[in-house]
């Protein structure tokens, strides 16, 4: 499930990305496609149609929102002609307990191979957790 931190702007994460690097797991480049036929995603040269089962968000406190919605990814072989595509780069960080921090964003210019975060603008972030009680202390101590 995804756990969102309220009242924290994704852009504020930028100054902490280098500190988070010691927990860096992987980078994903995802092309998000939106059309009248639905949402699609291109990852690792494969096309997936996204079928979302939306569930109401639960406010745990003034600080956290839990989203238990699920996304079923079905392999597809065609993208609708009329669509909007957005390239998103995800940086995924993981601590020893297995909790992941996922930072999503875009590059304002072509990605520089020399500097990982140069021209990167985070626009979303969340924690992948198993339960609402997972300890986020490692990541919260860095980003707060």
N, C-alpha and C positions, 0 to 999 in steps of 0.2 A: 504494500500500500504506500501511497505517497503522503508525506507529511510536509505541510507548508508552514513556513514561519511568517506570521502576520507582521505588518508594520515594518517591514525590512525591504528596501528597494533592491532588486537584482543588480542594478548598476553599482550599489555600494559594495558588492562582492569583489569588484575589480581589484581594489587595493589589497585584497587578501589572497588572491590567486597564487602568488608565488609562495606564500606561507603554506598553502594547501598542497603544494607539489609533493611534499614528502608522503602524501597519501594517494598520489596519482595512480589510477588503475588503467584507464584507457581513454582514448578519444574516439568519438563516433561522428562521422559526417553524415547527416541525414537530409534528404530532400523531402520536404513536406509538400504535398499536393492537395489543393482544395478545389473541388468542382461540384457541379450540381448532382453528379452521380455519387458523391461521397468524398471521403478523405482517403488519401493514399500516401504511402511512404516508400521512398527508394533508399535501401540500405544494402551495402555490399553488392551492388549491381543487381539486386532483386527488387521487384515491385510487390508491395503488399497493400491490400485494401484493408482499411481499419474499420472494424465494427465495434463501436463504443457502447458499453452498457453503463449508462450514467446512473450514479447513485448520489443522493444528497450529501454534501460535505458536512462534516461534524466538527463543531468548534469545541476543542478540548479546554481551552482557556483563552485569555486575551492574547496569548502568544502563538497558538498552533491551530491549524485546520487539518483534518484528516480526510483524504479522498480515497474511498474504497472502490471507485469506478474501475471497470476492467476494459481492456482493449484486446479484442481477438484479431490477430493479424492473419489474413488469408492471402496466400500467394496469388498474384494476378499477373496477367501477361500483356496488359494494355492500359495506357493512361488516357483518360478522356481528352479529346481535342481541346476543348475550352476549359482551361484551368489556371490557377495561380500557383506558382511554385516558390518555395522559400527554402534556401539553404541554411541549415542550422548545424552548428558545431556543438557537440556535447562533450564536456569534460567530466569524467566520472572519477570520484575520489572514494576510497574505501578505508575504513579504520579496521583494526584487528577484530572487532566484534562483528564485522560484516555489514555494518550500516554504511550505506552509500550516500554521498552528496552528489547530486547531478546538477551541473550548471549548464544551461543552454543559452546560446547567443549567436550573434552573427559578426562577421568581420566587415568593417567599413571599407576596407580595401582588400586586395588579394592577400591571403595569408602569407606572412613572412616566414621563411624557413629558419631564419636566424633567431627570432624572438617569438616564443610561443604565444604570448598574449598581446602582442603589438596589434593595435587597431581592433581588438576584440571587445564587443559590447554585450555583456550578459543581459538577457531579457526575461529569464525565468530560472528558478532553481527550486529544488525540493529534495527531501531525504527519502530514500527507499528503505522502509523499515518492515519488520515482520509484525510487530505489535506497537501500539501507541506508547508502551512503557519502555521501549528501547532507549538506551542512554545515548543522548546526542552530545554529551559533554565535550568530547574531543573536538568536534567541528564547531560547536557553539563558542568554545573558548577562543577560537581563531577569528570567527567572523563577527563577533559582538564587540 
